[in-house]
Amino acid sequence: MKTKTTTLLVIGGGPGGYVAAIRAGQLGVPTVLVEGDRLGGTCLNIGCIPSKALIHVAGEYEQACRFTGSNALGIRVENPTLDLAKAQAWKDGVVGKLTGGVGALLRKNGVQVVQGWARIVDGKTIEVDTKEGEPLRIQCEHLLLATGSQAVQLPQLPPGGPVVSSTEALALTSRPKHLVVVGAGYIGLELGIAWRKLGADVAVVEAAGQVLPSYDEELTRPVLASLRKLGITLHLNCKAEGLTDTGDGLRVRSSNADEFVLPADKVLVAVGRVPRTTGFGLESLQLDMAGRAVKIDDQCRTSMRNVWAIGDVAGEPMLAHRAMAQGEMVAELVAGRKRRFAPLAIPAVCFTDPELVVAGLTPAEAEARGLEVTVAAFPFAANGRALSVEGSEGFVRVVARSDSHQVLGWQAVGQGVSELSAAFCYAIEMGARLEDVAGIIHAHPTLGEAVQESALRALGHALHI
């Protein structure tokens, strides 16, 4: 068996792993990255990027269909059609461009990429079944686990046949007539909305009593209204029991024990993700665990010296940008710099219709910490930019300390609010007060004015409401 040595060995080429490797390369740290599938991991290949591309296609197609009839904008088109194969090819082209770019950046910074599946021997050694078929042993000073997460499977709905995960739902080559989505979290709703806009009949089954159950009801109310407007059927407080004997329907049981069947030629199971901690010998290290995740400290160190873990394998929040930030930090620590991971805000975005974003503390979280806070919201119905692009649903909400007016959190729901997440985090991380946000001149007409107006309203003198 051939042997290779390096300073930093990264297992997993997703957002966390490849960013760690690139930064380590920039700092002159000899680095090897092992990836069993494609560079970019779940996010670039079967998650964040292709889902946003499909959402874009769906939105454009829905607009075209909308303009076949009478509408307030006075635009009229005739008989729009959808070439799904061409749309999928465009989406795959976007993915290919980005993954190719990751490979180029790794090469540029001197990172050695090994294509193959890793198996941990000990904290400083792995063996790789390379794609060339030749086994390789790699020894390192520092081992970084960046193996990501995998979709939760339901025993009553094993994958195969009509039952698909988000991976297959993103790559369908024909439009399902009846799509049933099991799970009303952000993955299920994003894809359910997209396929509804592309012409499928969509039903959503959720065990909880509301959509997006991890968010407060005030935030999710505009999303719920949009789902109903789109014609998506919701079955809340219901549990998926399994396929019918004929395989063309899903058996569902409601909270009052009634059972009914939903027609389904595709069933998308989207009930969450779990850290990927099995299948590559991780158990041999006997690391301390936090539930199903690897336990880490504020420098992403595990319980074994010079073994690190970042991203989804280290638990919630399972967000690509968290993994990237952790990866950059670990690379700098390995290079001898002083860092720790203690962000005040990690933004979370649901790319539903409308979009939803949360950064920092919500009112409930602030209350749970015993903080006295001022909470104020400004509706997009009073924002000129939102009205001019038919996006008046939703609002921006600010949470600030009542005594010092320090901004602790932001929440927003509305068209395009994902782009406000950076401003939200700037304010929180830089310790802004309500007066600071209110006193900054915001461009007109923009959605960002709602950020300023929410701060003004918290101070008792909003201008446009």
Secondary structure as UniProt FT lines:
FT   STRAND          2..11
FT   HELIX           15..26
FT   TURN            27..28
FT   STRAND          31..35
FT   TURN            39..40
FT   HELIX           41..46
FT   HELIX           48..66
FT   TURN            67..68
FT   TURN            72..73
FT   HELIX           84..108
FT   TURN            109..110
FT   STRAND          112..122
FT   TURN            123..124
FT   STRAND          125..130
FT   TURN            131..132
FT   STRAND          135..145
FT   STRAND          149..151
FT   TURN            155..156
FT   TURN            161..162
FT   STRAND          163..164
FT   HELIX           166..169
FT   STRAND          178..182
FT   HELIX           186..197
FT   TURN            198..199
FT   STRAND          201..206
FT   TURN            213..214
FT   HELIX           217..230
FT   STRAND          233..236
FT   STRAND          238..243
FT   TURN            245..246
FT   STRAND          249..254
FT   TURN            255..256
FT   STRAND          259..263
FT   STRAND          266..269
FT   STRAND          273..275
FT   HELIX           282..285
FT   STRAND          289..290
FT   TURN            291..292
FT   STRAND          293..294
FT   TURN            298..299
FT   TURN            305..306
FT   STRAND          307..309
FT   HELIX           311..314
FT   HELIX           320..334
FT   TURN            335..336
FT   STRAND          348..350
FT   STRAND          355..360
FT   HELIX           363..368
FT   TURN            369..370
FT   STRAND          373..379
FT   HELIX           380..382
FT   HELIX           384..388
FT   TURN            389..390
FT   STRAND          395..401
FT   TURN            402..404
FT   STRAND          406..414
FT   TURN            415..416
FT   HELIX           417..420
FT   HELIX           421..429
FT   TURN            430..431
FT   HELIX           434..439
FT   TURN            447..448
FT   HELIX           449..458
FT   TURN            459..460
//
